[in-house]
Amino acid sequence: MTRAATIVGWGMAVPAQVRTNTDLERMIDTSDAWIVSRTGIHERRIAAEHESTFTLARSAAEQALQVAGVQPIDVDLVVVATLTPEYGFPATASLVQDAIGAARAGAFDLNAACAGFVYGMAVVRSLIESGAHRTVLLIGSDTMSRVVDWTDRSTCVLFGDGAGAVVMQAADDGGGILSTAVGSDGAGAGLLIQQAGGSRQPASAAALAAGDHFLRMNGREVYKFAVKATADAARQVMRTAGLAPDEVDLFIPHQANLRIIRSAARGAGIPMARVFVNADRYGNTSAGSIPIALCEALHEGRVQPGDRVVLVGFGAGLAWAAAALTWTAAPVDRRAERPQAAAAGAR
Ligand code: COA
């Protein structure tokens, strides 16, 4: 029997603070009507001073371990996908590994921007299928509010903060990840970029004065890329997994923008009734977006054992990644019922 990589636990963490479009109307020259018509976003979550990429990642990870029923000591590897790490270095994953008590685990960060979580799924799948690791904690966490320019109306309305995590584990009984795909077009690196703070342009008073530490974006070009990359990547993983579009029970695309999601779903041949959307409430949480959406889809009962799910992320790089999987884990509420049913049967 071949070894498969399955998701056995999941969790999410978003800041309590909500910033609505009306709040933004008071900060910059924009309107709720403009933002909703161009993006479908109504509100986003913003980290409080005490919150950060690490604190959100840790909360999501702890939940995922609890849902999985996995002890931290049994985790072999912690991977954090992020473009807003806690520090330049060390890796945010090392901070999470220590905080949750995963004393045996290796840890590293992965930066594929908003595609990072699905890139992580492709990497972790290989590590599990090869037999190198059995239990891996994969987290997507970003605090975009710390890198957007809150005076730039063309970008700041789009993003929010949040994290999601999954526990991935080896299984010998089928299901799990069926196919993955990753891609990159570095020729588009300048289309979505944080120029300062790296080795090319280290932190300096001049960089700060020029605002080069902020995220900058060519929205129109990124839009065109996003629609095509998402549809193409979805089709690629469906084809490799042997799935027709009408066999996909739920499509979870990166939650950047409702218009992108609609066009990409059309391109992939999947009707909106089978597409998960929560961009309206969180905006674009970058690497957090897909695991947060997966958690909410599970909580809403939109993913059941046996369902075929397709996930696609895209973002700065330019980079994209997709995964098709058969969902295997029982819903949490049904797991909670099981011991009670057993106890009732014993009486
Ligand atoms: N409120 C009001 N007006 C705004 C605005 C805002 N928040 N942001 C931009 N505008 C204005 C522009 O200044 C421009 O005005 P002008 O015509 O007077 O110059 C006008 O709206 C149209 O701008 P345009 O860029 O053509 O809008 P658009 O329809 O392309 O939508 C985006 C802009 C950013 C919503 C869209 O390009 C997009 O979603 N791109 C993808 C972004 C993304 O998802 N990035 C992350 C990928 S991981």
Boltz pocket constraint, residues with backbone or C-beta under 6 A from the ligand:
constraints:
  - pocket:
      binder: B
      contacts: [[A, 29], [A, 30], [A, 31], [A, 34], [A, 35], [A, 38], [A, 39], [A, 114], [A, 153], [A, 154], [A, 155], [A, 157], [A, 158], [A, 217], [A, 218], [A, 219], [A, 220], [A, 222], [A, 223], [A, 226], [A, 256], [A, 257], [A, 260], [A, 284], [A, 314], [A, 315], [A, 316]]
      max_distance: 6.0
